[in-house]
Amino acid sequence: MKRLCFAVVFALISMTVFAQYDYRDSNRIGISFGMNQFTLNTNNFQTKPGIGWNAGLSMRGNFYNDWDMVYAMQFSENNFSVATIGGFITEDTDYKLPSAQISLMWSYKIVENHLSFEFGPLVQINGKLKVDQDQENNIIFGTTLLAKDIVDISQFNFYPVVGITAGVRHVRLNVSYQYGVNNMLGNLNNKNLGYNFKGNPGILNGSLIIYL
């Protein structure tokens, strides 16, 4: 995953430098940071959404008339919890999901430099789920699985994304929602016979963007 992230950073920087050279007055580099709420939609076990963080780089440039194109790369930590049994009590076991995202968004300028509506595709590369050692042997409620048995999830996911960006020329707030169409738990079906795992992530993002 580290090699992939390095390649993504290099590609984004290369595109940005090239675009800035050709369209120096219309393209801007954005630095973003913010929070996300991650929900794992599944019937296999009981989950609760959690709050994580985002940080990334983007390039916004004129495309055609009232349309911009936005290239972006983002690193995130997503959090959620699963109902488990630890000892003789029921407790929520917390999971962390590190990920890297690449997106290409079409942006319709409702008000120039102030308000735009955006949509497009996003690809996410996941790491393994992380769970605290003191909770990894908890039994997932309603199953015979341990908390550590579901960490090796699918590493690739595709998300359609919709969002709104609002603010002033150099500082804007972006709010977006993305829904994973791939089965994020599909990889677990090869490791845990007798189960039919299916789970689709939904992520609500809020980020502050500073344009240089």
N, C-alpha and C positions, 0 to 999 in steps of 0.2 A: 504494500500500500504506500510505503514511503517513496518508492521509485515512481509510482503513478502520480503521486502528489507533486513530486519534483517536475515531472514531465508536464503536468497541467500548469504549474506556475510558469515554466519556461515558455509554453505555448501562449499563455495569456499575455505575458510581458512582450513577447514577439509581436503578437497581433496589435497590442496597444502602441508599441513604438512605431510600427508600420502605419497604423491609422493616424497617429498624431503627426507623422511626417507628411501624409497626403492631405489631411483635413485638419490642420492645426487649429482652426477657429471653431470647429463644430464638435470635436470629440473631447471627452473629459474622463479622466480616471477617477473612480470612486473607491473610497475606503469605507467599509461597512462593519458594524458590530451591533449585536443585539441579542434578543432572547427568542426561544421557541417553546412551543408546547407540543409534545409528541404523544400521539395516541396510537396504540397497537390494537387494531380492530380484529378480533379473533373470537371464535367460540370454543377454542381448546382449553382456555383457562381464563380466570378473572384478572383483568388488568385495570390500572388507573393511569391517566396521563401524568406526565411530569414536566418540569421546567428545565430547559437547558440553555446553551449559549451558541451564538454564531459569530464568525468573523471572516471577512473575505475582501476580495478585490473585484472591481467591475469596470467595464468600459462602455460608456454611452455615446452613441454617435448618430447623426442624421442619416436616415435611410431614404425616405421619399415623402415629400410634402409634410403632412402632419405626423409622420411615423418616425420613430427612432428604433434602433436595434441596441439591445443591451447584452453584452457578453459578460458572464460572471463566473467566478470560482469562489466557493465558500467552504470553510471547515466548520464542523459543528460537533457539539456533544449533545446527544438527545437522551432524555431520561424518562423512564416509566417504571411502574411497579407491578408485581404479580402477587396474588394472594397465595400464601404458603403456610405450611404447618411447621413450626420450629419447636421441637420438644413437645409440649402438650398445649401450646397456644397457637392461634392463628395470627399471622403477622404479614405485612407487606414486605416483600423482598425487592430491593431497588436494583434496577439494571441501568447501565450506561452504554450508549451506542456511539462510538466515534465514527465520523463519516466525512467524506469529501464530496462536494457536488460541483457539477459543471452545468451551466444553463445558457440557453440562447432565447431571449425574450423579444417579442414584438411589443413596442410601446406606442400607444396612441396618445398624442399630446392634446389633452382637453383644454388646458391653459398652458401656453408656452412657458417653460421654466418653472411651473408651479404645480401642475396636476396632470397626471397621466395614468392610463389604464394599461395593464401589461398582462400578457399571457404567452405561454410557450412551453417547450419541453425541458426537462431537467433529468440528468443522469446522476445517480448517487452510488458511490462505492463505499460499502460498509466494512468496518472491522468486526471482530467478534464482540458479542455482548460481554460486558464486564460486571461481575457481581462480587460483593465483599466476601472474603474467606469465611467470616463467621456466619454467613447466611447461605453459602453455596450448597450445603447438605440439607437445607430445608426441603420438605416434600411439597411439590406444587399441588395446591388444593384441587381435589377431584381427579388426581392422577396418581400413578406410582413413580413419577419422575422426580428427580432431585432438581433443585434450582440450577445446578451447573450442567444439567443434561441438555439445556436448550440454548446454550451460548453460541454454538457454531451455526449461525444463521446464514442465509444466502447473502453473497457479497455484492450483488448488483441489483439495483432497482431503478425503475423508470417512473417519473412523476409528471403528469400534466400540472401546470401551475397557473394560477390567476392572482392578480394583486393590484394594488394602487400605490403610487408614489406621489407624495405631496410635500411642498415646502417652498424654499427659495432656490435661487440658482446654484448655490454652493452647499446648501445643507437641506437634506430631505429625509422624510420618514417613509419607509416602505413597509406595507403590511401585505402578506401573501398567504395563500393556502395551497398546499400540494398534497396529492393523494397518490400513494404508490399502487400501481396497477399489477406489479409482479407479486407473487406469493413470497413474502419475506421469510416465512418459516419453511419453505419448500425443501431446503437442504436438510432439515431435521428428519424428513420422511425416510431418508436413506440410512439414518443412524438409529432410529427408534421404530422398529417394526411393530405393527399393530396399531399405530396411530396415523391419523390423516390430518397433518398439520396444515393450517391455512391461516395466514394473517396478512393484513394490508395496513401499512402505516399511513396515518394522516398527520400532517405537520402544519401548525399555524406559526408563522414567523413575523416578528416585528424588529426592524433594523433601522438604525440611523446611518445615513450615507453622507459622507463628506466628500465633495467633488473638488479636486485640486485645480 
